[in-house]
Amino acid sequence: MGLDQTAIDRLRTRARREIDEGLLPSCQFALAYQGELVAFETYGDATDDTRYVVYSATKTFVAGAMWALIGDGLIDVSKRVADYIPEFAGNGKDLITVEQVMLHTSGFPSAPLKALDGGTSAGRRAAFLKWRTSWAPGTRFEYHPTSAHWVLAELIETLTGTDFRDVVEQRVTAPAGLPKVLGLLPFRAAALQVTGSPATSPEIQSVFGVPELPATEVTIEALTAFDSPGVQDVGVPGGGGVMRACDLALYYQAVLNNPGDMWRPDVIADARNNVRNAFPDPLTGVPANRTLGLVRAAGDGKDHFRGFGRTAHVGTVGHNGAKGQIAWGDPVTGLSFGYCTNGLDQHEIREPRRTTALGSLAAECATL
């Protein structure tokens, strides 16, 4: 196996395209291979030192802290959340397990918690007392943009007695050779810029079969709130990570290779390989294919719906973020990929098509 420089050039060209066209203000992409960074480039109004809000690509860093605690024997994912956090019980949540929270099958996808309130244990527990389920836990999949990871953050703090942001640094990013990515940081993310226009109703109908997409908490207003220094300092566990594309690519080298036994081998093997949630996505009908914290490529012709592009090998694992942040690792080739942008493209079709194109080209950069 090796690297295909011609394929890397194609990836460069595609990454530059929307910068040159003026649609996106800046972007970064990075490729890592056999534990090393092999490409890292920045285009537009940014430098290689620029950090980006990576939104839901943050989730796997928090999952990494959970894997460490599972390996330590501090948490059993089959147990109820309420066994660890009494305030979580009630309002249909009594039987929700830690596993269901990690799989987005726990039934409270839109449970509210303002970022600044979630910065403390008291604020999180006060919110848990009020949360209600929208459907029976364990019976379906619906993506929990932020709510599930507030619960994971509180579990991490409860079980370690240490701020969850520090645990992510101590047990995840530092062992992987990466800087701190959550909470109080010595840098700010690139300013977010809303670009483009929303897709028209006929465009959405032609692609998704419905005239409009269902409303979720992932709105432009919610995404631009991450420009706030206060929100960045909180380190929202479901979407507030601030980092570079190279940090994403190198993190997935750690996920693939487990350097220095960061995680107990059986735990990380389970996280990479054991699909525990195959419920269909309510919008696309595509099986979620989720492990404990990761999305896994299935090789069923539908992996572009999961954020991997059309050329991903079976077993590729990752988790993308809103508005085009990309992060995955391929165990077949050993390649990992990270892409970040501060352009929030409002067009609901163009953005996922860009993600598909970049992911497809990136996967071709390693040869078999």
Secondary structure, DSSP 4 states (H G I P E B T S, - for coil): -EE-HHHHHHHHHHHHHHHHTTS-SEEEEEEEETTEEEEEEEEES--TT-BEE-BGGGHHHHHHHHHHHHHHTS--TTSBHHHH-GGG-STT-TT-BHHHHHHT-SS-TT----TTGGGSHHHHHHHHHH---SS-TTS-----SSHHHHHHHHHHHHHHSS-HHHHHIIIIITTTT----SSS-SS-BPPPEEES-PPPHHHHHHHHSSSSPPP-S--HHHHHGGGSHHHHHHT-TTTB-EE-HHHHHHHHHHHHH-GGGSS-HHHHHHHHH---B-PBPTTT--B--B-SS-EE---SS-GGGGTS-SSPPTT-EE--BGGGBEEEE-TTT-EEEEEEESEEE--TTHHHHHHHHHHHHHHTTEE-
